[in-house]
Amino acid sequence: MANTKSAIKRIQIAERNRLRNKAYKSAVKTLMKKYFKAVEDYAANPSPETQQAVQKAMSEAYSKIDKAVKRQVLHRNNGARKKARLAKVLAQVATAS
């Protein structure tokens, strides 16, 4: 257990940051899953509405990833890899149809 005032404060700050980081990472994962689901729906039934849903989901996921990178929750290479993974899935569906 921490003995000094500064060590106690650092523990509190670390816990606060851990919870904030956890929320960002969880949100990124959720938005990525929603995007993959939208792409799957688009692949099964290509229409302007489903394509618009894919674009909206992609925009939301990219935005959250960029914010996580900006706040140093994710490393910039990790953020870039996640965005590339999203783009790759859509490109595979586009070439298949």
TORPA-4810 file (N, C-alpha, C, O; in nm, 3 decimals):
<nodes>
NODE_1_0.085_-0.119_0.000_0.000_0.000_0.000_0.088_0.124_0.000_0.198_0.124_0.056_M
NODE_2_0.040_0.229_-0.064_0.117_0.353_-0.076_0.129_0.422_0.060_0.035_0.426_0.139_A
NODE_3_0.248_0.476_0.084_0.274_0.543_0.212_0.271_0.695_0.201_0.233_0.764_0.295_N
NODE_4_0.310_0.745_0.086_0.320_0.891_0.074_0.195_0.948_0.007_0.120_0.879_-0.062_T
NODE_5_0.176_1.076_0.031_0.061_1.146_-0.025_0.065_1.144_-0.179_-0.038_1.125_-0.244_K
NODE_6_0.183_1.162_-0.234_0.197_1.165_-0.381_0.169_1.028_-0.441_0.111_1.018_-0.549_S
NODE_7_0.211_0.922_-0.371_0.187_0.787_-0.421_0.039_0.754_-0.419_-0.012_0.689_-0.510_A
NODE_8_-0.030_0.798_-0.316_-0.175_0.777_-0.306_-0.245_0.850_-0.421_-0.336_0.796_-0.483_I
NODE_9_-0.200_0.974_-0.447_-0.259_1.052_-0.556_-0.234_0.985_-0.692_-0.323_0.981_-0.776_K
NODE_10_-0.113_0.931_-0.712_-0.081_0.865_-0.839_-0.170_0.742_-0.858_-0.211_0.712_-0.970_R
NODE_11_-0.199_0.670_-0.750_-0.287_0.553_-0.759_-0.426_0.595_-0.803_-0.488_0.530_-0.887_I
NODE_12_-0.475_0.705_-0.746_-0.608_0.756_-0.781_-0.612_0.799_-0.928_-0.709_0.771_-0.998_Q
NODE_13_-0.508_0.868_-0.973_-0.501_0.914_-1.112_-0.493_0.794_-1.207_-0.558_0.792_-1.311_I
NODE_14_-0.412_0.696_-1.170_-0.398_0.577_-1.256_-0.531_0.504_-1.269_-0.564_0.456_-1.377_A
NODE_15_-0.607_0.495_-1.161_-0.738_0.429_-1.165_-0.835_0.507_-1.254_-0.909_0.449_-1.333_E
NODE_16_-0.835_0.639_-1.239_-0.922_0.724_-1.321_-0.889_0.706_-1.469_-0.979_0.691_-1.552_R
NODE_17_-0.760_0.707_-1.501_-0.719_0.691_-1.641_-0.751_0.551_-1.693_-0.788_0.535_-1.809_N
NODE_18_-0.736_0.450_-1.607_-0.766_0.313_-1.649_-0.912_0.300_-1.688_-0.945_0.237_-1.788_R
NODE_19_-1.001_0.360_-1.609_-1.143_0.353_-1.640_-1.176_0.428_-1.768_-1.258_0.383_-1.848_L
NODE_20_-1.113_0.543_-1.788_-1.136_0.621_-1.909_-1.088_0.543_-2.032_-1.157_0.537_-2.133_R
NODE_21_-0.969_0.485_-2.022_-0.913_0.408_-2.133_-1.000_0.287_-2.164_-1.023_0.254_-2.281_N
NODE_22_-1.049_0.222_-2.059_-1.135_0.105_-2.077_-1.262_0.143_-2.153_-1.308_0.068_-2.239_K
NODE_23_-1.319_0.259_-2.120_-1.441_0.305_-2.188_-1.414_0.330_-2.336_-1.494_0.293_-2.421_A
NODE_24_-1.301_0.394_-2.367_-1.267_0.420_-2.508_-1.247_0.290_-2.585_-1.299_0.274_-2.695_Y
NODE_25_-1.170_0.198_-2.527_-1.142_0.073_-2.596_-1.269_-0.007_-2.619_-1.288_-0.068_-2.724_K
NODE_26_-1.356_-0.007_-2.520_-1.483_-0.079_-2.533_-1.569_-0.017_-2.643_-1.630_-0.088_-2.722_S
NODE_27_-1.573_0.115_-2.647_-1.652_0.184_-2.750_-1.597_0.155_-2.890_-1.674_0.135_-2.984_A
NODE_28_-1.466_0.153_-2.903_-1.404_0.123_-3.033_-1.443_-0.018_-3.078_-1.480_-0.038_-3.194_V
NODE_29_-1.435_-0.115_-2.986_-1.470_-0.253_-3.021_-1.617_-0.264_-3.062_-1.650_-0.333_-3.158_K
NODE_30_-1.704_-0.196_-2.989_-1.847_-0.200_-3.019_-1.874_-0.142_-3.157_-1.948_-0.201_-3.236_T
NODE_31_-1.814_-0.026_-3.187_-1.837_0.037_-3.317_-1.779_-0.047_-3.431_-1.836_-0.050_-3.540_L
NODE_32_-1.669_-0.113_-3.406_-1.612_-0.200_-3.510_-1.706_-0.318_-3.537_-1.726_-0.355_-3.653_M
NODE_33_-1.764_-0.376_-3.432_-1.858_-0.486_-3.450_-1.981_-0.440_-3.528_-2.030_-0.511_-3.615_K
NODE_34_-2.031_-0.321_-3.496_-2.146_-0.266_-3.568_-2.112_-0.247_-3.715_-2.194_-0.274_-3.803_K
NODE_35_-1.990_-0.200_-3.742_-1.947_-0.180_-3.880_-1.940_-0.313_-3.955_-1.989_-0.324_-4.067_Y
NODE_36_-1.879_-0.415_-3.893_-1.869_-0.546_-3.957_-2.008_-0.603_-3.986_-2.030_-0.666_-4.090_F
NODE_37_-2.101_-0.582_-3.895_-2.238_-0.628_-3.916_-2.302_-0.554_-4.034_-2.371_-0.616_-4.116_K
NODE_38_-2.279_-0.423_-4.042_-2.335_-0.343_-4.152_-2.277_-0.389_-4.286_-2.349_-0.396_-4.385_A
NODE_39_-2.147_-0.419_-4.288_-2.083_-0.467_-4.413_-2.140_-0.603_-4.451_-2.163_-0.631_-4.569_V
NODE_40_-2.162_-0.688_-4.352_-2.220_-0.821_-4.377_-2.360_-0.807_-4.438_-2.394_-0.877_-4.533_E
NODE_41_-2.440_-0.716_-4.382_-2.574_-0.691_-4.436_-2.566_-0.637_-4.578_-2.646_-0.675_-4.664_D
NODE_42_-2.469_-0.549_-4.603_-2.451_-0.492_-4.736_-2.410_-0.600_-4.836_-2.456_-0.600_-4.951_Y
NODE_43_-2.324_-0.691_-4.794_-2.279_-0.799_-4.883_-2.396_-0.890_-4.919_-2.406_-0.938_-5.032_A
NODE_44_-2.485_-0.914_-4.822_-2.600_-1.002_-4.847_-2.706_-0.933_-4.933_-2.774_-0.998_-5.012_A
NODE_45_-2.719_-0.801_-4.917_-2.824_-0.728_-4.986_-2.773_-0.589_-5.027_-2.801_-0.490_-4.960_N
NODE_46_-2.697_-0.582_-5.138_-2.641_-0.452_-5.178_-2.752_-0.357_-5.225_-2.820_-0.382_-5.325_P
NODE_47_-2.767_-0.249_-5.153_-2.863_-0.145_-5.190_-2.810_-0.012_-5.141_-2.722_-0.009_-5.055_S
NODE_48_-2.862_0.098_-5.192_-2.815_0.230_-5.147_-2.834_0.252_-4.996_-2.752_0.318_-4.932_P
NODE_49_-2.942_0.195_-4.940_-2.967_0.214_-4.796_-2.861_0.142_-4.713_-2.809_0.198_-4.616_E
NODE_50_-2.831_0.017_-4.751_-2.731_-0.057_-4.674_-2.592_0.003_-4.693_-2.511_0.002_-4.601_T
NODE_51_-2.565_0.054_-4.812_-2.436_0.119_-4.836_-2.423_0.245_-4.749_-2.316_0.274_-4.696_Q
NODE_52_-2.532_0.318_-4.737_-2.532_0.437_-4.652_-2.510_0.399_-4.505_-2.439_0.469_-4.432_Q
NODE_53_-2.569_0.288_-4.463_-2.550_0.240_-4.326_-2.404_0.203_-4.302_-2.350_0.228_-4.195_A
NODE_54_-2.342_0.142_-4.403_-2.200_0.106_-4.392_-2.115_0.232_-4.378_-2.026_0.238_-4.293_V
NODE_55_-2.142_0.332_-4.461_-2.064_0.456_-4.455_-2.080_0.526_-4.320_-1.984_0.579_-4.266_Q
NODE_56_-2.202_0.525_-4.268_-2.228_0.588_-4.138_-2.152_0.514_-4.027_-2.089_0.577_-3.942_K
NODE_57_-2.158_0.381_-4.029_-2.089_0.301_-3.929_-1.937_0.320_-3.940_-1.867_0.326_-3.838_A
NODE_58_-1.887_0.329_-4.063_-1.744_0.349_-4.084_-1.700_0.485_-4.028_-1.596_0.496_-3.963_M
NODE_59_-1.779_0.586_-4.055_-1.748_0.720_-4.007_-1.743_0.724_-3.855_-1.652_0.783_-3.797_S
NODE_60_-1.841_0.660_-3.790_-1.845_0.659_-3.644_-1.724_0.583_-3.587_-1.663_0.628_-3.490_E
NODE_61_-1.691_0.471_-3.647_-1.577_0.391_-3.599_-1.446_0.467_-3.619_-1.363_0.472_-3.527_A
NODE_62_-1.426_0.526_-3.737_-1.304_0.604_-3.763_-1.292_0.718_-3.664_-1.183_0.744_-3.612_Y
NODE_63_-1.402_0.785_-3.637_-1.400_0.899_-3.546_-1.358_0.856_-3.406_-1.274_0.921_-3.344_S
NODE_64_-1.414_0.748_-3.357_-1.382_0.702_-3.221_-1.238_0.653_-3.214_-1.169_0.676_-3.115_K
NODE_65_-1.191_0.585_-3.319_-1.052_0.540_-3.322_-0.958_0.660_-3.320_-0.860_0.661_-3.246_I
NODE_66_-0.988_0.761_-3.402_-0.904_0.881_-3.406_-0.901_0.952_-3.271_-0.796_1.001_-3.229_D
NODE_67_-1.015_0.959_-3.205_-1.020_1.024_-3.073_-0.939_0.945_-2.970_-0.871_1.003_-2.885_K
NODE_68_-0.946_0.812_-2.977_-0.870_0.728_-2.885_-0.720_0.747_-2.908_-0.642_0.751_-2.812_A
NODE_69_-0.679_0.759_-3.034_-0.538_0.781_-3.065_-0.496_0.920_-3.016_-0.388_0.936_-2.960_V
NODE_70_-0.580_1.018_-3.038_-0.550_1.155_-2.998_-0.530_1.165_-2.846_-0.446_1.242_-2.799_K
NODE_71_-0.608_1.088_-2.771_-0.599_1.090_-2.625_-0.501_0.985_-2.572_-0.493_0.962_-2.451_R
NODE_72_-0.426_0.924_-2.662_-0.322_0.826_-2.632_-0.375_0.703_-2.558_-0.303_0.641_-2.479_Q
NODE_73_-0.501_0.669_-2.584_-0.558_0.544_-2.533_-0.506_0.430_-2.620_-0.472_0.323_-2.571_V
NODE_74_-0.499_0.456_-2.751_-0.442_0.361_-2.846_-0.316_0.422_-2.907_-0.308_0.543_-2.925_L
NODE_75_-0.219_0.338_-2.937_-0.101_0.382_-3.011_-0.143_0.416_-3.153_-0.236_0.356_-3.206_H
NODE_76_-0.075_0.510_-3.216_-0.119_0.552_-3.350_-0.111_0.440_-3.451_-0.193_0.433_-3.543_R
NODE_77_-0.013_0.351_-3.438_-0.006_0.237_-3.530_-0.122_0.141_-3.509_-0.174_0.082_-3.604_N
NODE_78_-0.163_0.124_-3.384_-0.277_0.038_-3.351_-0.403_0.097_-3.413_-0.484_0.025_-3.470_N
NODE_79_-0.420_0.228_-3.401_-0.536_0.295_-3.461_-0.535_0.281_-3.612_-0.639_0.255_-3.673_G
NODE_80_-0.418_0.299_-3.672_-0.407_0.287_-3.818_-0.439_0.144_-3.862_-0.503_0.124_-3.965_A
NODE_81_-0.394_0.045_-3.784_-0.420_-0.095_-3.818_-0.568_-0.126_-3.810_-0.621_-0.198_-3.895_R
NODE_82_-0.636_-0.073_-3.709_-0.780_-0.095_-3.696_-0.855_-0.032_-3.813_-0.947_-0.093_-3.868_K
NODE_83_-0.817_0.088_-3.852_-0.884_0.156_-3.964_-0.857_0.083_-4.096_-0.946_0.073_-4.181_K
NODE_84_-0.737_0.032_-4.112_-0.704_-0.044_-4.234_-0.785_-0.172_-4.240_-0.828_-0.214_-4.348_A
NODE_85_-0.804_-0.234_-4.125_-0.884_-0.357_-4.119_-1.029_-0.329_-4.161_-1.089_-0.408_-4.233_R
NODE_86_-1.083_-0.216_-4.116_-1.219_-0.178_-4.154_-1.228_-0.155_-4.306_-1.320_-0.204_-4.372_L
NODE_87_-1.132_-0.082_-4.359_-1.133_-0.051_-4.503_-1.116_-0.177_-4.587_-1.178_-0.190_-4.692_A
NODE_88_-1.033_-0.269_-4.539_-1.006_-0.393_-4.613_-1.132_-0.477_-4.628_-1.156_-0.533_-4.735_K
NODE_89_-1.213_-0.485_-4.523_-1.336_-0.565_-4.528_-1.431_-0.510_-4.633_-1.491_-0.585_-4.709_V
NODE_90_-1.445_-0.377_-4.635_-1.533_-0.315_-4.734_-1.480_-0.335_-4.876_-1.557_-0.359_-4.968_L
NODE_91_-1.350_-0.325_-4.893_-1.290_-0.343_-5.026_-1.311_-0.485_-5.077_-1.336_-0.505_-5.196_A
NODE_92_-1.303_-0.582_-4.988_-1.325_-0.721_-5.029_-1.471_-0.741_-5.075_-1.496_-0.812_-5.172_Q
NODE_93_-1.564_-0.680_-5.006_-1.705_-0.690_-5.043_-1.730_-0.618_-5.176_-1.805_-0.667_-5.260_V
NODE_94_-1.667_-0.503_-5.193_-1.686_-0.425_-5.316_-1.633_-0.499_-5.437_-1.696_-0.497_-5.543_A
NODE_95_-1.518_-0.565_-5.423_-1.462_-0.638_-5.539_-1.541_-0.766_-5.567_-1.548_-0.811_-5.681_T
NODE_96_-1.600_-0.824_-5.463_-1.676_-0.947_-5.482_-1.808_-0.923_-5.557_-1.856_-1.009_-5.629_A
NODE_97_-1.864_-0.803_-5.537_-1.992_-0.777_-5.603_-1.980_-0.700_-5.732_-2.081_-0.672_-5.797_S
</nodes>
